[in-house]
């Protein structure tokens, strides 16, 4: 691809996955740039990144997934990238599908394209409880802004320069994927999905356990409601 593309790879304690993730990306998409955001990992992630010579940001304090990704968006905006792609460091996102989420952005079809595992329903579909939670959040986002997005928690997504610049300044700090969709829609950006196939986490432990799934759904639901009505109140004022 002729466009200037940067892949952002958030990393927190991914010593078991980060090399495979980066090397698979380099093999599938050698023409794109990438940047790993090491969010104060307590394992050997930083040493591994340094020993392999991978470009990475070594954050001085733990910012969480939202803060770490926002740092990446700020870097992408400052360096003038045409497209920024978020791709998890745990090996779930297949870089073979990177073109599938980047192309709709390059073609001007949308500002934000999300890689969805639920369009063709191939590959790893996550656990039953998480699917229930994702459907609930999908319905809530549709109610709040009218946009139907199936895979609202997918962290495999591409943004154009305008969307990147917006996220560089406005991004949720905790579990940001659903909130980012709502914020983008309410700000007038166009959001679309493209079918992808995902894999199970290849090593390490997810930050969202089964017991935390319910807590996550409640917390994100409240955040979405607060975001929606806060924006509505601001517009009235």
N, C-alpha and C positions, 0 to 999 in steps of 0.2 A: 504494500500500500504506500502511496505517495505522501499521505498525511503524517504529521509529526505526532506520534502516539506514545504516551507514557503509561506504563502499568504500575499501579500502586499496590504493594503487597504488605498489608499489616501483619506484624509478627509479634506474638507474645508467647514465649516458651514453646517454640516450634522447632527445637533442635532435631526432632525425629523426622520432620517433614520439609524444612525450608530448602535444603539442597535439591531434593527431588522436584519440588515445586518450581524453583528457578530454572533448573536444567531442562525440565519439560517445556517451560515457556521459551527458553532460548532455542530449543530444537524446533518447536512448532512455529515460532514467530521471531526469527532472528533479526528482523528489520525494526522491531519496536524497542524503545528504551524501557527500563524498569527501575523502580526504586523500592527497596524494602524499608518499612518503618518499624524499627525495633523499639517496642514500647516498654522499656525497662525490664526485659526478660530476666528471670532469675536463674535460668538454665544456661547452657552453652551457646545459645543462639547468636549472641554478639560475636563471640570468638569464631564461630563457624563462618559468619558473614565476612568477617575481616580476613580470615585465612583463605577464603575463596576469592577475595577481591571483588565481592559484589557491592554495588553502590547502595548505601543505606544511610538512613537517618537514625542516630542513636539518641533517643529522647532522654533528657536529663531527669524527668519525672514521669511517672505512669499516668497517662492521660485517658486510658481506656480506648476502646475501638473507635469511638466517634472522634475524640480529640486527635488520635493518631492519624486517622484517615484525613481529617481536616488539614493537618500539617502537610500531608501529601498533596491535597488539592491546592493549598497555597503555593507549594513548590511548583506544581504544574502550571498554575496561573502566572506566576512570576516568570517562568521560563518560556511562556508562550506556546504551550502544546495545543494542538488542534483538538485532540481527544485524550481524556484521562480515563483509564480503566481501573476499576477496583477488582482485585482478585485475591481471595483468601490464601493465607500461607499454609493451610493444613492439607492441601492436596485435593480438596473436593472439587475445585473448579478446573475443568479440562481446557487448557489453552488452545486446543484444536477448534474450540467454538468461539475464540476471541473475535474472529472476523465476523461471526454471525451477529454479535452485539455491537460491533463498531460500525459496520456498514450502514445500518439504518440512520445512525448519527451523521456519518459522512454524506449520506444522500439527502440530508435535511428532513427526514421523516419525523424526527423527534429530537429533543434536547437530551433526554435520558433514556437509555435502552437497558432493560433489565433481563438478564439471562434467566429464563424460567424453566424449571424441571417439570412443570405441571401442564404444559401445552401438549406435548406428545406423550408424556408420562413414561419416559424411558429412563433407565438407569436408577440410581439411588433416589428414593422418594421420601426419605427421612422417616421418623417413627410415627405411629398412628396419632399419638397425643400431640406431637408437633404439627402434624397436618391439620388436626382439628383447630389448633390455635391459629395457624396460618390462615385457614379459611375464615375464621372469626375476624381476624384483623383485616383481611381482604374486604369482607363485607362492611366493616366499620369505616374503612377508608373510602369505599364506594359511597356510603351514606353521607360522609362528611364533605366529599369533594366531587362525587359523580364519576370518578375514574375507576374502572375495573382492572385491577392488577392482581393476578393470581398468586405469584410467588413474591409476596411483599417482604419477606425476610432474606431474600437472596442478596448476597454481597457481591455477586458477579454482575457488574454494571458498567456502562460506558456513558460519558458525558461530553458534550461539545464544549467549546471555550466559554460560552455564556453561562452554561450550567456549572462548569468548573469554577468560574469566578464567583458565582452565587454561593456555591458550597464552601468556597474558601473563606467566606465571611459568615455564612449561616449554616450551621451543622449541629445536629444533636450530639450530646457528649456520651450518652450511655449505650443503648442499643439502637443505633440511628437509622437502620435501613427503612423501617416503616415510616418513621417521622420524616425522613428525607423525601419519600414519595409524596406524602401529603403536602409538605412545604413547597415542593416543586410545582405541584398542581395548583395550589392556591396562589402561587406567585406568577402563574400564567405560562409555565413551561409545559412542553408536550412530553408525556411519558408513554413509552411503549414497551412491549416484551418481545423477546425472540426465544425460540425453543433451544434449549441446551440439554446436555446430559451431564449429570454430576456423579461423583463417586463418594463412597463413604470416607470419612476422615481416615487418613492413612497411618496415623500414629498420634500419641499424646492424648489429651483429654479435652473435650469441649468445655467452654466456659459456661454453657447452659446445660445443666444436668436435667434428668427427668423431673426431679422434685422442684427445680427452679423454673420449669416450663410454665406452670400455672402462675407463679409470681411474675414471670416475664410478661405473660399475656395481660395480666391485670395492670401492671405498671405501664406497659406500652399503650394500652387502651386509654388509661387516664391521661397520659402524655398527649395522645392524639386529640382527645377531647379538649384539653387545655389549649393546645396549639390552635385548633380550629376556632374556638371562641375568642381567643386572644387576638387573632388576626381579624376576626369579624368586628370586635370592639375597636381595634385600632383604625379600621377603615371608617367606621362611623364617626370617630373623633376627628 
